[in-house]
Amino acid sequence: MGETKVCPDCGSTKLTQDFDRAEVICSNCGLVITDGIFDTGPEWRMFESDEDSSKGRAGPPSTFTIHDKGLTTMIDWRNRDIHGKDLTPHRRAQIYRLRKWQKRIRVSDAMERNLAFALSELDRIASNMRLPKNIREVAAILYRRAVEQRIIRGRSIEGVTSACVYAACRQTKLPRTLDEIADASRVDKKEIGRSYRFMAKELGMKLPPTNPSDYISRFASELGLSGRVQMRAKDMIDQAIRSGLMSGRGPMGVAAAALYIAAILEGERRTQRDVSEVAKVTEVTVRNRYKELQDRLALEVDV
């Protein structure tokens, strides 16, 4: 019903949506408040899971991870007709020419070419890191903003793309380190860091410091630890933040130490080497953060 919640004539709040007439009507006085509304709900019922695709009439939703947002037509690479039969040589030649021109039309100018290359690189990095779709969408939106504001000139596309992935991971609270992104991309850690700092300044991104709790679920999953250990580790991190222990400490080291202590307290002991390898920090870092947490929180840990 949009923003209209009250009848402007009689003040009644009893409004009815009539999708047959595409109108919003006041049930009290009969005034037509809005016309031309859209029914965003399902237009059919499904009784089996495979009926979803058979009754669909539209293509996939638009996405920012494709340079044209996935709204153009794609000509299939398989030379078969609708019945699955092979095309004749004459028809195959026609489809080849159509496919070639369709590819040329999709990328019409320099900005389109830039987006096409950069978004394919972004998808490659995200696939290597097994990042979910929402992070890819956020990273693609950040890169599009950078292109629109013309701040990528003079910088490598790979570096800016990697920086967008790093920023998107932090925004969605599924952080990845610069080392992890550098391993998945074709640029080094320093270039990604420089591009990220430049973009954060130019685009006005204000990302808060990474919380060690954001790493707990991933590290615990790789170590095979239970949910009880994760909850206890997060509680310890919350106490450490309130006591001011996080100042000047790397979040990954604190997360690793909290998991190490929580695993011991819950009877799921892991070695400092196991924890340090998963968190990609040194055993010395785990040991130092562990001692600090133990002293500050007055924990009794039987090592």
N, C-alpha and C positions, 0 to 999 in steps of 0.2 A: 503493500500500500504506500510505499515511499515514505515521505516525511509527514503526510497528513494522518493524524490520529484523532482529530476532533472535527465534527461537521461544522463548517463555517456559518451555517444558517441557524441551526437549532442548538448547537453545542453538544450534541449527543456523541458518545464514544462507541456506539453500536454501529460499526461499519461492516459492510459485507463486500467480499470480492466476487464478482460475477465474471468468471473466466470465459463463459460462452459469449458474452457481449464485451469482454475486456474492459469492464468498468468497476469502479469502487462506488458503492451506493450506501447512503445513510438509511439504516433500517427504521429510523424513527419518522423522518419526514419525506424520504424517497428521493432526496437530492442526489444527482450524479456528481460526485466530487472529482473523480479522475477517470479519464478514458484512455484507451490504448495501452493498457497494462499488459505485462507479459507473465505467462505462467512458467515459473522456473522449476517446477516440480516434474516428476516423471509423468509421461503421458501414456504409460501402459503398465501392466502388472507382469511380473516375471515369476514363474513357478520353478524354473530350473536355471542353474548357473549359465548354461550354454545359450540360453535365450537372449542374454544381454547383447552379445555380438550380432546375433541374427536380426535383432530388431533395431539396432542402431542405424541411423540414417546419416550421421555426420562423421567427419574424420576426427582425428585426435585433437585435444585442446591446443591452443597456441602456447608456445614456449619461448622464453628469451634465450635459450641455449642454441637456437638456430638463427642464422643471421636474418632470415626473412620471417622469423617467428613460426615457421612451419606452416604458413598459410598458402604456399604455392603448390601446384600439382607436381607430383613425382611420377615419372614414367618408369615402370618396373624394368629391371635389367633382364628378366627372363623373357625370352622370345616365345611366349605362349599366349593363346587367346583365352577368352573367359571360360572355355570348357577344358582348358589344360592341354589343348592340342598345339603342336609345333606350327609356327607361322611359315608361310611360303617364303621362298627367297625374296620375291618382289616386296612382300609386306614387311619382311625383316629389314630390308634396306630402307623402307620408308620410316619404320620405327627408329632405326639407328639415327637417321637425319633429324627426326623430331627430338630424340633424346639429346643429341648434340646441341641443337639450338635452345632447347629448354634449359640446359646447364648454363649456356651463355646468357640467357635472359635473366636467370635468377640472380646473377651477379652483374649489376649494371654500371657501377661506378667504383671509384677508389675506396670510398667508405664501406661499401658492400664487400669488396674484396678483403679489406682489412678485417671486418667482422667475421667473414666466412673462415679465414685462416685462424684468427684468434680464438673463436669459439670452438673450432675443431681441436685446437691445442688445449683449450680449457677442458674439453670433454676427455681428452687423452690423459691429462694429469689427474682429473677426478676419478677416471676409471682405474688408473694404476693405484690410487690410494683408496679405492672402494668407498668413495664418498656418496652419500645419499643424494637424491634428486633435488631436495630443497636447497642444499649447499651449492649445487651447480647453477640453480636459478639465481640465487643471490649473487654469486660471482659473476654471472653473465650480465646482470643488471648493473653491477659496479663497473664492469668494463665498458658497457654502453654509455654510462655517464661520463667516463673518462674520454671516450671518443667524441661524444657530443660537445664536451667542453674543450676539446683539442689540447689535452694535456699529455698525450702520449707521443707527441712529435719529438724525435731525437732519442727516444727510448726503445729498447727492444720489445717486440710484441710478446715474446716468451717471458721476459722479466715482469712486464705489467700483468700478464695473465696469471702468472704464479702468485704475484702479490694480491690479486683479486681473490684467488682461492684461499690464501692465508687469511685475508680479512673476512671472507665469508665464513670460514670455519670459526673464527673468533666471535662473529656476530651471532651465529647460531649455537654458541656454547658447546661446540664439538671441536675444540682447538687441536691443531696440529702444529708441530714445531717447524721452524724454517729448515732444519736439517731434513725432516721427512719430506717436505715439499721440494727441496732441492734434489733429493734422490729420485723423485718422480718426474721432475722436469729436466730441461736441458740447460739450465742456468745455475750458477752457484748461489750459495747462501747470502753472500754480501750483496749481489745484484738484486735479489729478491727483497732484502731488507731495505735497500736504498729506494727501490720502486715503491714499496709499501709506505715508507715514511713520506715520500713525495706525494703519493695519492691521498694519504690521510690528511695532509696539509691542504692540498688543492680542493679536495672534495668535502672538506669539513667533517671528516669521520672522527667521531669521539668514542673510541672503543675503550671500555674499562680494562684494568689489568686482569689477566687471566686468573681465574679462581682455581686453586689446586683440586677442588672437588670435581671440576669438569673432566679431569683425567681419571678419576677413580674407577668409573664403570669400565672403561677400555682396558686399563691395566689389570683390573680384577678379572675380567673376562679372559685375557691372555694368560693369567696365572691360574685360572680355574678356581677362583675363590667364590665363596657363597655370598648371598645377599646380606647376611648378618655381618660379615667382614666389611662389606662396602658401607653399610650404615654406620658401623662403629668408626670406620676411618673418616667418614664425612663429619661425624660428630666431633672427632678430635680436631679436624681442620677448622671447624666453626669456632671451637674454643681457642685454638691458636690464633685465629684472626682477631677475635675479641681481645685477646691478651697482648696484641701487637707483635707477635712473633714473626709475622710474614714480611715485615719490613726488610728489604734487601735480600730476601731469599727467593730462589727460583721456584716457581710453582710445581715443576715436575719433581724436584728433589723432595719438597714437602709432601707431595702426594705419595711418592714412593715410600718415604719413611712412615707415613700414617698407615699405609697398607701393610707394611712390614710389622708394625706393632699390633695392628688389629688382627692380623692373621695369627700371631702368637697368642694373643688373648683369647681368641675364639677356637684355639686348638687346630688351626689349619696352617701350621708353620711353613714358611718359605725362607730360603736362604737369602742373604743380602745380595749375593751374586744374581740369583734369579730375578729379584726385584729390580736391581740396577740394569740388567739387560733389557727388561721390558720397558722401563722408563727412560732408557738411553742416557743414564747418568752414571757416574763412577760409584764404586762401592764406598769410597771415602765420603762422598756427598750424602749417601744414604745413612752412613754411620753418624755423621755430624748432625744431620737433621733429626735423626732418631734420638740422639742424646739430648738435643735441645727440647724436643717435644716431651721427652720423659721428665726432664727437670722442670720445665715450665708448667706442665699439667699434673705433676706429682703422680706419675704412673709407676706402678710396680710391674716390671716386665721381667719374666724369667727367661733370660737369653741362654 
